Amino acid sequence: MSTTPPIRYSHNHHLLAVKGCEAEPDVLAFDGDEALSRPFSYRIEFTSRDHGISKEMMLMKSGSLTLQAPVDQGYGIKIQQPLRVIQGVVTGFERLGTSRDETHYALTLRPRLALLDRSHQNAIYQDMSVPQIVEKILRERHGMRGQDFLFSLTREYPRREQVMQYGENDLHFITRLLGEVGIWFRFTTDTRLNIDVVEFYDGQQGYEKGLTLPSVPPSGQHSQGVDAVWGMESHHSVVQKQVSTRDYNYRQATQDMNAQVDVTRGDTTTYGEAYHYADNYLTPGIAYERHPAPESGAFYARIRHERYLNGQTQARAITSSPALSPGQVLKVTGGYEVAEVFARGVVITAMRSHARRDEDFCIHFDGIPDSADFSFRPEPGPRPVMAGTLPARVTSTTENDTYGHIDKDGRYRVNMLFDRDSWETGFESLWVRQSRPYAGDTYGLHLPLLAGTEVAIGFEDGNPDRPYITGVLHDSAHGDHVTIRNYKRNVLRTPANNKIRLDDERGKEHIKVSTEYGGKSQLNLGHLVDAEKQPRGEGFELRTDSWGAIRAQKGIFISADGQAKAQGQVLEMQPAVSLLKGALNQVTEWGSITQTHHNFSPDADSLRAFVCGADNLKEAAILMSAPDGIAAVTPETTLLHSGKGLYLQSLGEVNIASAQRHSVNAEKAISVLARQEGIRLVSAKGPMTLESHADTLSLTSLKDITVQSTQGHLQLTAKNGITIGCGGAYIRLTPQGEIHIHGPGQLSLKGQHKMLGPQSEDFPLPELPSSVCKDCLKRAQEMAKGFVPREG
């Protein structure tokens, strides 16, 4: 070991300079604290003959601390040589004491980046990567230019839909974002521009290599003019063997989002699994790749494992080299006292420097091994946990739009009320999902949100970058439609005034479903009121100012039969079925009666089939029932048409009246039977005609037949003869004009007799149609007449 006395600094010659300050500060002492991904801080005590240095002369002024090599002590160094310049801005100033000759001061020198912790912001960043967000903040909010910072990255980081800064200062915000993706930074000095420069790296490309120092214990002996390292310690710990990540991306809800990474590829000194959920990534990535896709699941797993491995071996030591700075790789040479980690190289991650006029300069530093398997990864600051909700308003791409802008997945954009930035209308946020009480595969409950409506924004797992709409609120600009004035009403109303209203006021309960299209269509149930809440009825009302249709594929039952409190089956129709069966029995009974009187029997089969199908609506039928009567009235036409049987039955009277003509037509036959009181056909005005166009006409009576004309002439005419007979006697008029009077007994002729010669008279008979053609039937249907005579 060398016996040459060590080189000592003249601490009076560390140079402190503050821009614009003419006083010459004389450095008394300083303490420095530096680390990767953390702004450095130097507290420098100095004296000055100027007793009047004020805070205005110091604060926010550019300053520098220059560390110099000592003057020649016999080893060839003739002048002081600067070894390192620490450039920054004065952020603190102290007046510690004064004497007749000088005043004792202190200042704090920090990089300009440290001032970002004075900027407390709430902001939204959209469609930007992490480096772009950091650059935007540095440039737009803090006025930095391209020479003030440098991004030297090996990866291209994806643009994120949205990143939210809430309740964080800018320094914490950017260090958190950078730390989450493994980007670290260090500070250098541009001696040409006299500015501090912050440099950003995402791997080992940012390490500054080439520094080698010997191991020399502080024994009072010299090191031949070379700075040395001593007090070396290395601490080793068991860290996590592997890291697993999982997330959920609702945009690809079924995708496997698991990733598992072991950076050491089987290091036996590691143990356990660290499982992290919701690192907020969109794709799982490929776990076995050394450089997985940035911000994928495998990427975050690797970054986390590298961060754990940073703690596997911690190196600590002391050095007298003022040239040392964070980010450098230091190799130590020496004998057995040099541990392997120092011999291979240690990445300086943090250091604390100290010097006084009466003490040697020294640095206590921490480091990690310079490893090919992993890089330095900073610990990201804590992410804000969003408790509760934040207010926002639904937006639309159209000015003064009624409805909010919605995408193909049913998501909305919102304007966070804390956001002061100006955005293109309708693009104030990423697409945001809405929490709903019910959802499924293209089904659920979704009431479209209205533009300008206030919504409460919640956050998945409290993550500010994963917002969703938890609810909708009324405010003074968008009043509630249910207030103290109608607090017993439950109302759903849309901007088009489509409405569902449920009123719970006791004794006035009602439900209203309505729409404004076509005038107004409504379903009103219960206690019916008008717009002024005045009663207008009770029960139910289904009405429309447009067309209406009631359709049921399996059948419809309309009944006025009571079913109190709905205590029964929906198709309970016993009263109606009883009447149907009574009607069937009546038809069956009349079948027997008509046979007795040699009349046509009614067809009971069609009615029987209908009654069977209508019972409990086994078939698609319409059944109407009312205990006190049914009426169908109209000032226009009424049609009852049946493809099979049409039955008009009554246990009382059947009255058919017409103000015009009454037509009864049948394709086959018409049968009329009065069982008790007879049949009366009367023509009050106009002729009465009975015709049989293709067959006989028979009049038969058990008793007398009377044919009378009270004011006219009775004429009996026949083409093929007329016969009047009784008791074996008869009078026959033949087609040849002969009159035959025959009788088995006396022929009595009384009165005056006049015998003349032969004489005859023609009696023309009407020409009767033999049939009705199909075309005539169609014309008759079109003209609603019984028949239309054949023409031609």
C-alpha positions in Angstrom: 0.0 0.0 0.0 1.3 3.5 -0.8 2.8 5.6 1.9 2.4 8.9 0.0 0.1 11.3 1.8 -3.3 11.6 0.1 -4.2 14.6 -1.9 -6.4 17.1 0.0 -8.8 19.5 -1.5 -8.7 23.1 -0.6 -12.5 23.3 0.1 -12.3 27.0 0.0 -12.1 26.7 -3.7 -15.3 24.8 -4.6 -16.9 27.4 -6.7 -20.5 28.6 -6.2 -22.0 30.9 -8.8 -25.4 32.5 -8.9 -26.5 34.3 -12.0 -26.9 38.0 -11.5 -25.3 38.0 -8.0 -22.2 40.2 -7.9 -21.2 39.1 -4.4 -18.4 36.5 -4.3 -19.7 33.6 -2.2 -17.0 31.5 -0.4 -18.1 27.9 0.0 -18.0 26.8 3.6 -19.7 23.4 3.4 -22.2 21.5 1.3 -24.3 18.3 1.5 -25.6 16.8 -1.7 -28.3 14.2 -2.3 -28.5 12.6 -5.7 -30.3 9.6 -7.1 -31.6 8.2 -10.4 -35.1 9.3 -11.2 -35.1 11.9 -8.5 -34.1 15.6 -8.6 -30.9 16.2 -6.8 -30.6 18.6 -3.9 -27.5 20.4 -2.7 -27.5 22.5 0.4 -24.5 24.8 0.2 -23.3 27.0 3.1 -21.2 30.0 2.1 -19.9 33.2 3.5 -19.7 36.6 1.9 -18.5 40.0 2.8 -21.8 41.3 1.3 -24.1 41.6 4.2 -27.1 42.5 2.0 -27.7 39.5 -0.1 -31.5 39.2 -0.3 -33.9 36.4 -1.3 -34.8 38.3 -4.5 -31.1 38.0 -5.5 -31.1 34.3 -5.0 -34.4 32.5 -5.4 -35.2 31.2 -8.8 -31.8 32.2 -10.1 -29.7 29.9 -12.1 -26.7 28.6 -10.1 -23.9 26.2 -10.3 -21.5 24.3 -8.0 -18.2 23.5 -9.5 -16.1 20.7 -7.9 -12.4 21.2 -8.6 -9.2 19.2 -8.2 -6.7 20.6 -5.7 -3.6 22.6 -6.6 -0.3 20.9 -7.2 1.0 19.1 -4.1 4.1 17.8 -5.8 2.5 15.5 -8.4 2.3 17.8 -11.4 -1.1 19.5 -10.9 -0.3 23.2 -11.2 -3.8 24.7 -11.3 -7.2 23.9 -10.0 -9.1 21.8 -12.5 -12.9 21.5 -12.6 -14.0 17.9 -12.4 -17.8 18.3 -12.2 -20.3 21.1 -12.5 -23.7 20.8 -10.9 -26.0 23.2 -12.6 -29.5 24.0 -11.3 -31.7 26.7 -9.9 -31.8 28.2 -6.4 -34.9 26.9 -4.6 -34.0 27.8 -1.0 -32.1 30.6 0.7 -31.1 31.1 4.3 -29.3 33.8 6.4 -27.6 31.9 9.2 -25.5 34.6 11.0 -23.3 37.6 10.6 -20.2 39.2 11.9 -18.3 42.4 11.2 -16.3 40.8 8.4 -18.8 38.4 6.8 -22.3 37.0 6.8 -23.1 33.3 6.9 -25.6 32.2 4.2 -27.0 28.9 2.8 -28.8 28.1 -0.4 -30.4 25.0 -1.9 -29.5 24.1 -5.5 -31.8 21.8 -7.4 -32.5 21.1 -11.0 -35.3 22.9 -12.8 -37.3 19.7 -12.9 -37.6 19.9 -9.1 -39.8 22.9 -9.5 -42.5 20.7 -11.0 -43.5 19.7 -7.5 -44.8 23.3 -7.1 -47.3 22.7 -10.0 -50.4 20.9 -8.7 -52.7 20.0 -11.5 -55.8 18.2 -12.6 -55.8 17.4 -16.3 -56.7 15.0 -19.0 -54.3 13.7 -21.7 -55.7 11.8 -24.7 -54.2 9.7 -27.4 -50.6 10.2 -26.2 -47.8 8.0 -25.1 -46.0 8.4 -21.8 -43.0 10.2 -23.3 -45.3 12.5 -25.2 -47.2 13.3 -22.0 -44.0 14.1 -20.2 -42.8 16.3 -23.1 -46.1 18.1 -23.3 -45.9 19.0 -19.6 -42.2 20.1 -19.8 -42.8 22.2 -22.9 -46.3 23.7 -22.5 -46.6 24.0 -18.8 -43.0 24.7 -17.8 -41.5 26.4 -20.8 -38.7 24.0 -21.4 -37.1 23.7 -24.8 -35.4 20.9 -26.7 -32.0 21.6 -25.2 -33.4 21.2 -21.7 -34.3 17.5 -21.9 -33.4 14.4 -23.9 -35.3 11.2 -24.6 -33.0 8.3 -25.6 -35.4 5.3 -25.7 -35.0 1.9 -27.3 -38.7 1.3 -27.5 -41.7 3.0 -29.1 -44.4 3.4 -26.5 -48.0 3.1 -27.5 -50.5 6.0 -27.4 -52.9 5.6 -24.5 -56.6 6.4 -24.9 -56.6 8.6 -21.8 -54.4 9.4 -18.9 -55.7 11.4 -16.0 -53.7 13.6 -13.6 -55.7 14.3 -10.5 -54.5 15.7 -7.3 -50.8 15.2 -8.2 -48.1 17.7 -8.7 -46.3 17.5 -12.1 -43.1 16.0 -10.7 -44.9 13.2 -9.0 -47.1 12.6 -12.0 -44.4 12.3 -14.6 -42.1 10.2 -12.3 -45.0 7.9 -11.6 -45.8 7.5 -15.3 -42.2 7.0 -16.2 -41.6 4.6 -13.3 -44.6 2.4 -14.3 -43.1 1.7 -17.7 -39.5 1.4 -16.5 -38.2 4.7 -17.8 -35.6 6.4 -15.6 -33.8 9.7 -15.7 -30.6 11.4 -14.7 -29.2 14.9 -14.7 -26.2 16.3 -16.7 -24.9 19.8 -17.3 -24.6 21.5 -20.6 -21.5 23.7 -19.8 -21.9 25.5 -23.1 -25.4 26.8 -22.3 -24.9 26.6 -18.5 -28.1 24.7 -18.0 -29.1 21.4 -16.4 -30.3 18.8 -18.7 -32.6 15.9 -17.8 -32.0 12.7 -19.8 -34.6 9.9 -20.0 -33.6 6.3 -20.7 -35.5 2.9 -20.7 -32.5 0.6 -20.4 -28.8 0.2 -20.0 -28.1 2.5 -22.9 -28.2 5.4 -20.4 -25.4 3.9 -18.2 -22.1 5.9 -18.3 -19.3 3.4 -18.3 -15.5 3.7 -18.0 -15.0 4.8 -14.5 -12.5 2.7 -12.5 -11.2 3.4 -9.0 -8.9 1.5 -6.7 -9.7 0.2 -3.3 -7.7 2.1 -0.7 -8.8 2.2 3.0 -8.6 5.6 4.7 -5.5 5.0 6.8 -3.9 8.4 6.4 -1.7 7.1 3.6 -1.9 8.5 0.1 -3.2 6.9 -3.1 -0.6 8.4 -5.4 -2.9 11.2 -6.4 -5.8 9.0 -7.5 -9.2 9.0 -5.8 -10.2 5.7 -4.1 -13.0 3.6 -2.8 -13.4 2.2 0.7 -16.0 0.9 3.1 -17.4 -1.4 0.5 -20.5 -3.4 1.6 -22.7 -5.7 -0.4 -26.1 -6.9 0.9 -28.0 -9.8 -0.7 -31.6 -10.8 -0.3 -34.0 -13.5 -1.6 -36.4 -11.8 -4.0 -39.3 -13.0 -6.1 -38.6 -15.8 -8.5 -41.2 -14.8 -11.0 -43.9 -12.2 -11.7 -47.4 -12.9 -13.0 -49.8 -10.3 -14.3 -53.4 -10.4 -15.2 -55.8 -7.7 -16.4 -59.3 -7.4 -17.9 -59.9 -5.6 -21.1 -63.6 -5.3 -21.7 -62.9 -4.4 -25.4 -61.7 -8.0 -25.8 -63.6 -9.5 -22.9 -62.7 -13.2 -23.7 -59.0 -12.7 -24.3 -56.5 -14.5 -22.0 -54.7 -11.6 -20.3 -52.3 -13.7 -18.2 -48.5 -13.2 -18.4 -45.7 -14.8 -16.4 -42.0 -13.8 -16.5 -38.8 -15.0 -14.9 -36.0 -12.6 -16.0 -33.3 -14.8 -14.3 -34.4 -17.9 -16.2 -34.2 -20.1 -13.1 -32.0 -18.4 -10.5 -31.9 -20.7 -7.5 -31.5 -17.9 -5.0 -35.0 -16.5 -5.8 -38.3 -17.7 -4.5 -42.0 -17.1 -4.8 -44.4 -15.5 -7.2 -45.5 -11.9 -7.2 -49.0 -11.7 -8.8 -50.1 -8.3 -9.9 -53.6 -7.5 -11.1 -54.8 -4.6 -13.2 -51.6 -3.0 -14.5 -53.9 -1.4 -17.0 -52.7 -3.1 -20.2 -54.7 -4.0 -23.3 -52.8 -7.0 -24.7 -51.0 -9.9 -22.9 -47.8 -9.8 -24.9 -45.4 -12.7 -25.3 -43.8 -13.7 -22.0 -40.7 -15.5 -23.4 -39.5 -12.6 -25.4 -36.6 -10.6 -24.0 -38.2 -7.4 -25.2 -42.0 -7.9 -25.1 -44.3 -5.3 -26.7 -44.3 -2.1 -24.6 -47.1 -1.8 -22.1 -48.3 -5.4 -22.7 -48.9 -7.8 -19.8 -45.5 -9.5 -20.4 -43.8 -6.1 -20.5 -45.2 -5.0 -17.1 -44.3 -8.4 -15.7 -40.7 -8.0 -16.9 -40.4 -4.5 -15.6 -41.8 -5.5 -12.2 -39.4 -8.5 -12.0 -36.4 -6.3 -12.9 -37.5 -3.9 -10.2 -37.5 -6.8 -7.7 -34.1 -7.9 -8.9 -32.8 -4.4 -8.3 -33.1 -5.3 -4.6 -31.4 -8.7 -4.8 -28.0 -7.2 -4.4 -27.4 -3.7 -2.9 -23.9 -2.3 -2.9 -22.7 0.5 -0.7 -19.3 2.2 -0.4 -17.5 5.5 0.1 -15.4 7.4 -2.4 -13.4 10.6 -2.6 -14.0 11.0 -6.3 -16.0 14.2 -7.1 -16.5 13.0 -10.6 -18.9 10.3 -9.5 -22.6 10.8 -10.4 -25.7 8.6 -10.5 -26.0 6.5 -13.7 -22.3 5.8 -13.8 -20.9 2.3 -13.7 -18.0 2.1 -11.3 -15.5 -0.8 -11.2 -13.2 -1.1 -8.3 -9.8 -2.7 -8.5 -7.8 -4.1 -5.6 -7.3 -7.3 -3.7 -9.4 -9.7 -1.7 -11.2 -6.9 0.0 -13.0 -6.1 -3.3 -16.2 -8.1 -3.6 -17.1 -9.6 -7.0 -20.0 -7.1 -7.5 -17.6 -4.2 -7.2 -15.1 -5.8 -9.5 -17.6 -6.5 -12.2 -19.2 -3.0 -11.9 -21.7 -1.2 -9.9 -24.4 1.1 -11.3 -24.6 4.2 -9.0 -28.2 4.7 -8.1 -28.0 7.1 -5.3 -25.3 9.1 -3.5 -24.8 11.6 -0.6 -21.9 13.9 -0.8 -20.4 16.0 1.9 -17.6 18.5 2.3 -16.4 21.3 4.7 -13.5 23.5 4.8 -12.1 21.4 7.7 -13.2 18.0 6.3 -12.3 15.9 3.3 -14.8 15.6 0.4 -16.5 12.2 0.4 -19.4 10.4 -1.2 -21.5 7.6 0.3 -23.1 5.9 -2.7 -25.5 3.0 -3.3 -25.6 0.8 -6.3 -26.8 -2.3 -8.0 -24.9 -4.8 -10.1 -24.2 -4.0 -13.8 -26.1 -7.0 -15.1 -27.0 -8.1 -18.6 -30.3 -9.6 -17.3 -31.9 -6.5 -15.9 -31.6 -2.7 -15.8 -32.3 -0.1 -13.2 -36.0 0.3 -12.8 -37.3 3.2 -10.6 -40.0 2.7 -8.1 -43.1 4.6 -9.4 -44.7 6.9 -7.0 -48.1 5.9 -5.5 -50.9 6.2 -8.0 -53.9 8.2 -6.7 -56.7 6.1 -5.5 -60.0 7.7 -6.7 -62.4 7.4 -3.8 -66.0 8.3 -4.6 -66.9 9.9 -7.9 -66.2 13.0 -10.0 -68.8 15.1 -11.8 -68.8 15.3 -15.6 -71.3 16.1 -18.4 -72.2 13.9 -21.3 -71.1 15.5 -24.6 -72.0 15.3 -28.3 -70.2 16.0 -31.5 -73.2 18.3 -32.5 -73.7 21.6 -30.8 -77.0 21.9 -28.9 -77.7 18.2 -29.5 -80.4 16.6 -27.4 -78.7 13.2 -27.1 -75.1 12.3 -26.1 -72.7 11.0 -28.7 -72.6 7.2 -28.5 -70.4 4.6 -30.3 -71.1 1.1 -31.7 -70.5 -0.4 -28.2 -72.9 1.9 -26.4 -70.2 4.1 -24.8 -70.3 7.8 -24.2 -67.8 10.7 -24.1 -67.9 13.0 -21.1 -66.4 16.4 -20.2 -64.8 16.1 -16.7 -65.8 19.3 -14.9 -62.3 19.7 -13.4 -60.7 19.7 -16.9 -59.7 23.2 -18.1 -58.3 22.3 -21.5 -60.2 23.1 -24.7 -61.2 20.0 -26.7 -63.0 19.5 -30.0 -66.7 19.3 -29.3 -67.6 15.7 -28.5 -64.0 14.5 -28.0 -63.4 15.6 -24.4 -62.6 12.1 -23.1 -62.1 8.5 -24.1 -65.2 6.4 -24.7 -66.6 5.6 -21.3 -68.9 2.7 -20.4 -72.0 3.2 -18.3 -72.8 1.0 -15.3 -76.4 -0.3 -15.6 -78.6 -2.4 -13.4 -79.0 -5.1 -16.0 -76.9 -6.1 -19.0 -76.2 -9.1 -21.2 -75.4 -10.1 -24.8 -77.3 -7.4 -26.7 -79.9 -7.2 -24.0 -80.2 -5.2 -20.8 -81.5 -1.9 -19.6 -80.0 1.1 -21.5 -81.7 4.5 -21.4 -79.7 6.8 -23.7 -78.0 9.6 -21.9 -78.7 13.2 -22.9 -76.0 15.8 -23.9 -75.2 18.1 -21.1 -76.6 15.7 -18.4 -74.5 15.5 -15.3 -73.0 12.1 -14.6 -71.0 10.7 -11.7 -67.7 9.1 -12.9 -66.4 6.2 -10.9 -63.0 4.5 -11.4 -62.3 0.7 -11.6 -60.1 -0.2 -8.6 -59.7 3.5 -7.9 -57.5 3.8 -11.1 -57.9 7.4 -12.5 -57.2 6.0 -16.0 -60.1 3.6 -15.9 -63.3 5.7 -15.6 -66.8 4.6 -16.0 -70.3 6.2 -15.6 -71.8 5.1 -12.3 -74.9 7.2 -12.4 -76.8 10.2 -13.7 -77.8 13.2 -11.7 -80.1 16.2 -11.9 -78.8 19.7 -11.2 -80.1 23.3 -11.2 -79.8 23.5 -15.0 -81.5 20.1 -15.5 -84.2 19.9 -13.0 -85.8 16.7 -11.6 -89.2 15.8 -12.9 -90.1 14.3 -9.5 -90.1 16.7 -6.6 -92.1 17.5 -3.5 -95.0 18.5 -5.8 -95.4 15.0 -7.1 -93.2 12.9 -4.9 -95.6 10.0 -4.9 -95.1 9.5 -8.7 -92.6 7.3 -10.3 -91.9 8.7 -13.7 -89.8 7.7 -16.7 -89.9 10.4 -19.3 -87.8 10.9 -22.5 -87.1 14.1 -24.4 -89.8 13.1 -26.9 -92.2 12.9 -24.0 -92.5 9.1 -24.2 -93.6 8.4 -20.6 -94.2 5.7 -18.1 -95.8 7.0 -14.9 -96.7 5.1 -11.8 -98.6 7.1 -9.2 -98.6 5.7 -5.7 -101.0 8.1 -4.0 -103.4 6.0 -1.9 -106.8 5.9 -3.4 -105.6 7.4 -6.7 -103.1 4.8 -7.8 -102.6 4.7 -11.5 -100.2 3.8 -14.3 -99.8 5.6 -17.5 -97.8 4.6 -20.6 -97.9 7.1 -23.5 -96.2 8.3 -26.6 -96.7 11.5 -28.6 -96.4 9.9 -32.1 -99.5 10.2 -34.2 -101.1 12.7 -31.8 -101.0 10.6 -28.6 -101.3 6.9 -27.8 -101.8 5.8 -24.2 -102.4 3.0 -21.9 -104.0 4.2 -18.7 -104.7 2.0 -15.7 -106.4 2.6 -12.4 -107.5 6.1 -11.3 -107.4 8.1 -14.6 -106.7 11.8 -14.5 -106.1 14.6 -17.0 -103.2 17.0 -17.3 -104.6 19.0 -14.4 -104.8 15.8 -12.2 -108.6 16.0 -12.4 -110.4 12.6 -12.5 -111.6 11.4 -15.9 -112.5 7.9 -15.1 -111.2 4.7 -13.6 -110.3 1.2 -14.7 -108.2 1.1 -17.8 -108.1 2.9 -21.1 -106.2 1.9 -24.3 -106.4 4.8 -26.8 -104.6 6.3 -29.7 -105.1 9.2 -32.1 -103.7 7.0 -34.9 -104.3 3.4 -36.0 -104.8 0.6 -33.5 -104.4 -3.2 -33.6 -104.9 -6.0 -31.1 -103.3 -9.2 -32.1 -102.8 -12.5 -30.3 -101.6 -15.6 -32.2 -103.0 -18.1 -29.8 -106.3 -16.4 -29.2 -108.0 -13.5 -27.4 -110.5 -13.6 -24.5 -112.4 -10.4 -23.8 -114.6 -10.6 -20.8 -116.6 -8.4 -18.4 -117.0 -11.2 -16.0 -115.6 -10.2 -12.6 -112.3 -11.6 -11.2 -111.7 -9.6 -8.0 -108.0 -8.8 -7.2 -106.9 -11.1 -10.0 -107.6 -14.1 -7.8 -107.9 -16.6 -10.7 -106.4 -17.9 -13.8 -105.9 -15.6 -16.7 -108.0 -17.7 -19.0 -110.7 -18.4 -16.4 -113.8 -18.3 -18.7 -116.3 -20.6 -17.0 -119.3 -18.2 -17.5 -118.4 -17.8 -21.2 -117.9 -21.5 -21.7 -121.2 -22.2 -20.0 -123.0 -19.9 -22.5 -121.2 -21.5 -25.4 -122.2 -24.9 -24.3 -125.8 -23.6 -23.8 -125.7 -22.3 -27.4 -124.5 -25.7 -28.6 -127.3 -27.5 -26.7 -129.8 -25.1 -28.2 -128.7 -25.8 -31.7 -128.7 -29.6 -31.0 -132.3 -29.3 -29.6 -133.5 -27.4 -32.7 -132.0 -30.1 -34.9 -134.5 -32.5 -33.4 -137.4 -30.0 -33.7 -136.7 -29.2 -37.3 -136.6 -32.9 -38.1 -140.1 -33.3 -36.5 -141.4 -30.5 -38.8 -139.6 -31.8 -41.9 -137.4 -28.7 -41.9 -133.7 -28.3 -42.5 -131.7 -29.1 -39.4 -129.0 -26.6 -38.3 -125.4 -27.8 -38.6 -124.2 -28.4 -35.1 -120.8 -29.8 -36.0 -119.2 -26.4 -36.8 -120.4 -24.9 -33.6 -119.3 -27.9 -31.6 -115.8 -27.6 -33.1 -115.7 -23.9 -32.3 -116.9 -24.4 -28.7 -114.2 -27.1 -28.2 -111.4 -24.8 -29.6 -112.6 -21.7 -27.8 -112.6 -23.4 -24.4 -109.4 -22.1 -22.7 -108.4 -20.8 -26.2 -107.1 -24.2 -27.3 -107.2 -22.7 -30.8 -106.7 -19.2 -32.1 -110.2 -17.8 -31.4 -111.6 -14.6 -30.1 -114.1 -15.1 -27.3 -116.1 -12.2 -25.8 -118.3 -12.5 -22.7 -120.3 -10.1 -20.6 -122.9 -10.8 -18.0 -125.0 -7.8 -18.9 -124.8 -7.6 -22.6 -122.5 -6.8 -25.6 -123.1 -4.0 -28.1 -121.4 -3.3 -31.4 -122.6 0.0 -33.0 -121.4 2.2 -35.8 -122.9 4.8 -38.1 -121.4 3.1 -41.0 -121.1 -0.5 -42.2 -120.8 -3.6 -39.9 -119.7 -7.0 -41.3 -120.1 -10.4 -39.8 -118.6 -12.9 -42.1 -117.8 -16.6 -41.5 -116.0 -19.1 -43.6 -118.1 -21.9 -42.1 -121.0 -21.5 -39.8 -122.6 -18.2 -38.6 -124.8 -18.7 -35.6 -127.2 -16.1 -34.2 -128.9 -17.5 -31.1 -130.8 -16.1 -28.2 -132.7 -17.5 -25.3 -135.0 -14.5 -25.7 -136.1 -12.6 -28.7 -134.1 -11.9 -31.9 -134.9 -8.6 -33.4 -133.5 -7.6 -36.8 -134.4 -4.2 -38.1 -133.3 -2.1 -41.1 -134.0 1.4 -42.1 -133.5 0.4 -45.8 -133.8 -3.0 -47.3 -133.3 -6.4 -45.6 -131.8 -9.2 -47.7 -131.5 -12.8 -46.7 -129.6 -15.0 -49.3 -128.5 -18.6 -49.2 -126.6 -20.7 -51.7 -128.6 -23.8 -50.9 -131.7 -23.3 -48.8 -133.4 -21.0 -46.3 -135.3 -22.6 -43.5 -137.7 -20.7 -41.3 -139.5 -22.4 -38.4 -141.6 -20.9 -35.7 -142.6 -23.5 -33.2 -145.2 -21.7 -31.1 -146.8 -18.6 -32.4 -146.5 -18.8 -36.2 -144.9 -16.8 -38.9 -146.1 -13.5 -40.2 -144.8 -11.9 -43.3 -146.1 -8.4 -43.9 -145.4 -5.8 -46.6 -146.6 -2.5 -45.2 -146.0 -0.8 -48.5 -145.1 -2.2 -51.9 -145.8 -5.6 -53.4 -145.0 -8.9 -51.7 -143.6 -11.5 -54.0 -143.0 -15.2 -53.4 -141.1 -17.0 -56.2 -139.6 -20.4 -56.8 -137.4 -20.0 -59.8 -136.4 -23.6 -60.3 -138.9 -25.8 -58.5 -142.3 -26.0 -56.9 -144.0 -23.6 -54.5 -146.0 -25.3 -51.7 -148.4 -23.8 -49.2 -149.6 -26.3 -46.6 -151.7 -25.7 -43.5 -153.2 -27.8 -40.8 -156.3 -25.6 -40.9 -157.8 -22.9 -43.1 -155.9 -21.1 -45.8 -157.2 -17.7 -46.6 -156.2 -15.8 -49.7 -157.7 -12.3 -49.9 -157.3 -9.0 -51.7 -159.1 -6.3 -49.8 -159.0 -3.8 -52.7 -157.7 -5.6 -55.6 -158.1 -8.6 -57.9 -157.1 -12.2 -57.1 -155.5 -13.9 -60.0 -154.3 -17.5 -60.2 -152.4 -18.3 -63.4 -150.5 -21.4 -64.4 -148.9 -22.6 -67.7 -149.8 -26.3 -67.4 -153.2 -26.2 -65.8 -155.0 -25.4 -62.6 -156.8 -28.0 -60.5 -159.1 -27.2 -57.6 -160.2 -30.3 -55.8 -162.1 -31.4 -52.6 -164.0 -34.6 -51.7 -163.4 -36.3 -55.0 -164.8 -33.4 -57.0 -162.6 -31.1 -58.9 -162.4 -28.3 -61.4 -159.5 -28.5 -63.8 -158.4 -25.9 -66.3 -156.2 -27.5 -69.0 -153.4 -25.9 -71.0 -155.8 -26.3 -74.1 -158.2 -23.9 -72.5 -160.7 -26.6 -71.4 -162.6 -26.5 -68.1 -163.4 -29.8 -66.6 -165.9 -29.9 -63.7 -166.3 -33.4 -62.2 -167.8 -34.6 -59.1 -169.1 -37.9 -57.6 -172.3 -36.2 -56.4 -174.6 -33.3 -57.1 -173.4 -30.3 -59.2 -175.2 -27.3 -58.0 -175.2 -24.1 -60.1 -177.2 -21.1 -58.8 -177.7 -17.7 -60.4 -178.4 -16.2 -63.8 -176.8 -18.1 -66.7 -175.5 -16.6 -69.9 -174.2 -19.0 -72.5 -171.9 -17.4 -75.2 -169.5 -18.7 -77.8 -165.9 -19.7 -77.1 -163.6 -16.9 -76.0 -160.0 -16.9 -74.5 -157.5 -14.5 -72.9 -153.8 -14.7 -72.6 -152.1 -14.4 -69.2 -148.3 -13.9 -69.8 -146.1 -15.5 -67.2 -142.8 -14.0 -65.9 -139.6 -15.5 -67.2 -137.7 -17.1 -64.3 -133.9 -17.5 -64.3 -132.8 -21.1 -63.9 -129.5 -20.3 -62.2 -127.1 -17.6 -61.1 -123.6 -17.5 -62.7 -120.3 -17.2 -60.7 -119.6 -13.8 -62.3 -123.0 -12.7 -61.2 -122.2 -13.9 -57.6 -119.0 -11.8 -57.6 -120.9 -8.8 -58.9 -123.5 -9.4 -56.2 -120.8 -9.5 -53.5 -119.3 -6.3 -54.8 -122.6 -4.5 -55.0 -123.8 -6.1 -51.7 -127.0 -7.5 -53.3 -128.6 -10.8 -53.0 -128.2 -11.6 -56.7 -127.6 -9.9 -60.0 -129.6 -11.1 -63.0 -127.6 -12.6 -65.9 -127.4 -10.1 -68.8 -127.7 -11.0 -72.5 
